[in-house]
Amino acid sequence: MTTIRTRGLDHWGYTVSDAERTARFYEEAFGARRVWDIELAGDGVAEATQVPGADLRAILLSFGNAAIELFEYRGTGGATQIARADALGAGHLGLEVEDLDAAYARLQELGVPCRLPPQHVEEGPLAGLSWFYFTDPDGLLVELTHHRAA
């Protein structure tokens, strides 16, 4: 059996309530670059997304070696609540940063709710990893990480 060979993770997409607001947050806080901003609708979009009458705005933001795609569905009466972390398909965005403590300080300046201050793992299989979680403008979970040299 032949396996599908990948080159890496291209992007992570998720649904937001206001694509412009969320894009501006990532641009301001992290220097993300807007690659494109498009509007999509019609039968092909509805078939691809499995959302009847799908009419959406999609924005792709680049972080250099990875990207996120923001989807704002309009007029569908879709979900308005975030799935719990243990819900099927729930996940979080993970971004690696150069300086975790500086990133935490910047998010504090912006008034962004963080779950915990930076956590620094000193022992075990995750030794050298530092991390913390925060929520973006829609309350979606984002993890920032930094891997210290061993």
QUIQUIJO-V163990 format. One record per pair of residues at least 4 apart in sequence whose C-alpha atoms are under 7 Angstrom apart, sorted by the first residue. I is the first residue (numbers start at 1). J is the second residue. D is the distance in Angstrom with one decimal. If there is no record, write none. Layout:
{{I & J & D} {I & J & D}}
This chain:
{{10 & 66 & 6.0} {10 & 67 & 6.6} {11 & 66 & 5.8} {11 & 67 & 4.5} {11 & 68 & 5.1} {11 & 69 & 6.8} {12 & 67 & 6.5} {12 & 68 & 4.8} {12 & 69 & 6.1} {13 & 68 & 5.5} {13 & 69 & 4.3} {13 & 70 & 5.8} {14 & 69 & 6.5} {14 & 70 & 5.5} {14 & 71 & 6.0} {15 & 70 & 5.9} {15 & 71 & 4.6} {15 & 72 & 5.9} {16 & 70 & 6.4} {16 & 71 & 5.9} {16 & 72 & 5.4} {16 & 138 & 6.5} {17 & 72 & 5.8} {17 & 138 & 6.8} {18 & 22 & 6.3} {18 & 72 & 6.0} {19 & 23 & 5.9} {19 & 59 & 6.8} {19 & 70 & 6.0} {19 & 71 & 6.5} {19 & 72 & 5.5} {20 & 24 & 6.1} {21 & 25 & 6.3} {22 & 26 & 6.5} {22 & 137 & 6.1} {23 & 27 & 6.1} {24 & 28 & 5.9} {25 & 29 & 5.9} {26 & 30 & 5.4} {26 & 31 & 6.7} {26 & 32 & 5.7} {27 & 31 & 4.5} {27 & 32 & 4.4} {27 & 33 & 6.4} {32 & 61 & 5.9} {32 & 62 & 5.5} {32 & 63 & 5.1} {33 & 61 & 5.4} {33 & 62 & 5.1} {33 & 63 & 6.7} {34 & 60 & 6.0} {34 & 61 & 4.6} {34 & 62 & 6.4} {35 & 60 & 5.5} {35 & 61 & 5.7} {35 & 62 & 6.5} {36 & 59 & 5.7} {36 & 60 & 5.4} {37 & 58 & 5.8} {37 & 59 & 4.4} {37 & 60 & 6.6} {38 & 57 & 5.7} {38 & 58 & 5.4} {38 & 59 & 6.5} {39 & 56 & 5.7} {39 & 57 & 4.4} {39 & 58 & 6.3} {40 & 45 & 6.7} {40 & 55 & 5.8} {40 & 56 & 5.3} {40 & 57 & 6.2} {41 & 45 & 5.6} {41 & 54 & 5.8} {41 & 55 & 4.4} {41 & 56 & 6.3} {42 & 46 & 6.3} {42 & 53 & 6.9} {42 & 54 & 6.8} {43 & 47 & 6.0} {44 & 48 & 6.1} {45 & 49 & 6.0} {45 & 54 & 6.2} {46 & 50 & 5.4} {46 & 51 & 5.1} {46 & 52 & 5.3} {46 & 53 & 5.8} {46 & 54 & 4.9} {53 & 76 & 6.8} {54 & 73 & 6.8} {54 & 76 & 6.7} {55 & 73 & 5.9} {55 & 74 & 5.6} {56 & 71 & 6.5} {56 & 72 & 5.4} {56 & 73 & 4.4} {56 & 74 & 5.7} {57 & 71 & 5.8} {57 & 72 & 5.2} {57 & 73 & 6.7} {58 & 69 & 6.6} {58 & 70 & 5.4} {58 & 71 & 4.7} {58 & 72 & 6.5} {59 & 69 & 5.6} {59 & 70 & 5.1} {59 & 71 & 6.9} {60 & 67 & 6.7} {60 & 68 & 5.8} {60 & 69 & 4.4} {60 & 70 & 6.4} {61 & 67 & 5.4} {61 & 68 & 5.4} {61 & 69 & 6.4} {62 & 66 & 6.0} {62 & 67 & 4.3} {62 & 68 & 6.7} {63 & 67 & 5.6} {83 & 87 & 5.9} {83 & 90 & 6.2} {84 & 90 & 6.9} {85 & 90 & 5.6} {85 & 91 & 6.7} {86 & 90 & 6.7} {92 & 141 & 5.1} {92 & 142 & 5.4} {92 & 143 & 7.0} {93 & 141 & 6.7} {93 & 142 & 4.7} {93 & 143 & 6.1} {94 & 142 & 5.8} {94 & 143 & 4.7} {94 & 144 & 5.8} {95 & 143 & 6.3} {95 & 144 & 5.0} {95 & 145 & 6.3} {96 & 144 & 5.7} {96 & 145 & 4.7} {96 & 146 & 5.6} {97 & 144 & 6.6} {97 & 145 & 6.1} {97 & 146 & 5.7} {98 & 146 & 6.5} {99 & 103 & 6.2} {99 & 146 & 7.0} {100 & 104 & 6.2} {100 & 145 & 6.7} {100 & 146 & 6.0} {101 & 105 & 6.2} {101 & 118 & 6.6} {102 & 106 & 6.1} {103 & 107 & 6.2} {104 & 108 & 6.2} {105 & 109 & 6.3} {106 & 110 & 6.4} {107 & 111 & 6.2} {107 & 112 & 5.2} {108 & 112 & 5.8} {113 & 134 & 5.8} {113 & 135 & 6.1} {114 & 133 & 5.9} {114 & 134 & 4.0} {114 & 135 & 6.6} {115 & 133 & 5.5} {115 & 134 & 5.6} {116 & 132 & 6.1} {116 & 133 & 6.7} {117 & 132 & 6.2} {118 & 130 & 6.5} {118 & 131 & 5.4} {118 & 132 & 4.9} {119 & 130 & 5.4} {119 & 131 & 5.3} {119 & 132 & 6.1} {120 & 129 & 6.2} {120 & 130 & 4.3} {120 & 131 & 6.7} {121 & 126 & 6.3} {121 & 127 & 5.0} {121 & 128 & 5.8} {121 & 129 & 5.5} {121 & 130 & 6.0} {122 & 127 & 4.7} {122 & 128 & 6.0} {123 & 127 & 4.6} {128 & 147 & 5.6} {128 & 148 & 4.8} {128 & 149 & 6.8} {128 & 150 & 6.5} {129 & 145 & 7.0} {129 & 146 & 5.9} {129 & 147 & 4.7} {129 & 148 & 6.3} {130 & 145 & 5.6} {130 & 146 & 5.2} {130 & 147 & 6.4} {131 & 143 & 6.8} {131 & 144 & 5.5} {131 & 145 & 4.3} {131 & 146 & 6.4} {132 & 143 & 5.7} {132 & 144 & 5.6} {132 & 145 & 6.9} {133 & 141 & 6.7} {133 & 142 & 5.6} {133 & 143 & 4.4} {133 & 144 & 6.4} {134 & 141 & 6.0} {134 & 142 & 5.4} {134 & 143 & 6.5} {135 & 139 & 4.7} {135 & 140 & 5.1} {135 & 141 & 4.7} {135 & 142 & 5.8} {136 & 140 & 5.4} {136 & 141 & 6.7} {136 & 142 & 6.9}}
